[in-house]
């Protein structure tokens, strides 16, 4: 069987399988109603699944990751908000310092204090 015929068959059977799976019928009933052998249906379904799993592996090995360095301006709004933060409360536990604002939730503060009390 040549590649063109095989490719044509894969395309044809993808459509058949999509129609069957998209119907409200079971495979056996759908195949019977559409004069398609059930064994033949499952054969082509396996072939299509195998083909779809094989294809990405071939292309993935050829792709190489590309990284791009992004420059962050020194005067960004993030840096401004960090540098202008003024703590409403400062807690010292051992060598650790926790700076907190008045907007922190009770639950978060409770969890953080619990963790900090276990830190040495």
C-alpha positions in Angstrom: 0.0 0.0 0.0 1.5 3.3 -1.0 1.7 6.4 1.3 -0.9 8.4 -0.7 -3.5 5.6 -0.3 -2.6 5.1 3.4 -3.0 8.9 4.0 -6.3 8.9 2.1 -7.5 6.0 4.2 -6.5 7.7 7.4 -8.4 10.8 6.5 -11.5 8.8 5.4 -11.5 6.8 8.6 -10.9 9.8 10.9 -14.1 11.2 9.5 -16.0 7.9 10.0 -14.7 7.5 13.6 -15.6 11.1 14.4 -19.1 10.6 13.1 -19.5 7.4 15.1 -18.1 8.9 18.3 -20.2 12.0 17.9 -23.4 10.1 17.6 -25.6 9.0 20.5 -25.3 5.4 19.4 -22.9 2.7 20.5 -20.1 1.6 18.1 -21.8 -1.7 17.4 -25.2 -0.2 16.5 -23.6 2.7 14.5 -21.4 0.3 12.5 -24.4 -2.0 11.8 -26.5 0.9 10.7 -23.7 2.3 8.4 -22.6 -1.1 7.0 -19.2 -0.9 8.5 -17.5 -3.9 10.1 -17.0 -3.4 13.8 -13.5 -5.0 13.7 -12.5 -2.8 10.8 -13.7 0.2 12.8 -11.6 -0.6 15.8 -8.6 -1.5 13.6 -8.7 2.0 12.0 -9.3 3.7 15.3 -6.1 2.1 16.7 -4.2 3.0 13.5 -5.3 6.6 13.8 -4.4 6.8 17.5 -1.0 5.2 16.9 -0.4 7.6 14.0 -1.4 10.7 16.1 1.0 9.6 18.9 3.9 8.9 16.6 3.7 12.2 14.7 4.4 14.6 17.6 7.4 12.5 18.7 9.0 13.1 15.3 8.5 16.8 15.3 9.3 17.3 19.0 12.9 16.0 18.6 13.6 18.6 15.9 12.3 21.5 18.0 14.8 23.3 20.2 13.8 25.5 23.1 14.4 29.2 22.7 14.9 31.6 25.6 14.7 35.3 25.4 16.1 37.6 28.1 13.6 40.2 29.2 14.9 43.5 30.5 13.1 44.9 33.5 13.4 48.7 33.9 14.9 49.7 37.2 12.3 52.3 37.6 9.3 49.9 37.2 6.1 50.3 39.2 6.8 47.0 41.0 10.1 48.3 42.3 8.4 51.5 43.4 5.7 49.7 45.4 8.3 47.5 47.1 10.6 50.3 48.0 7.7 52.5 49.3 6.2 49.8 51.6 6.0 50.9 55.2 5.2 48.2 57.7 2.5 49.0 60.2 4.0 46.3 62.5 7.4 44.6 62.8 7.7 41.3 64.5 11.1 39.8 65.5 11.2 36.1 66.1 14.8 35.0 66.7 16.9 36.2 63.8 13.8 36.5 61.6 11.9 39.8 60.9 8.3 40.0 59.7 7.0 43.3 58.4 3.2 43.4 58.3 0.6 45.9 57.0 -2.8 46.5 58.6 -4.5 44.9 55.6 -3.1 41.4 56.4 -5.9 38.9 57.2 -6.1 37.2 60.6 -5.8 33.8 59.0 -2.7 34.6 57.1 -1.1 36.3 60.1 -2.0 33.4 62.3 -0.4 30.9 59.9 2.7 33.0 59.4 3.2 33.4 63.1 2.8 29.7 63.7 5.4 28.9 61.1 7.8 31.6 62.4 7.5 30.2 65.9 8.9 26.8 64.6 11.8 28.5 62.8 15.1 28.5 64.6 
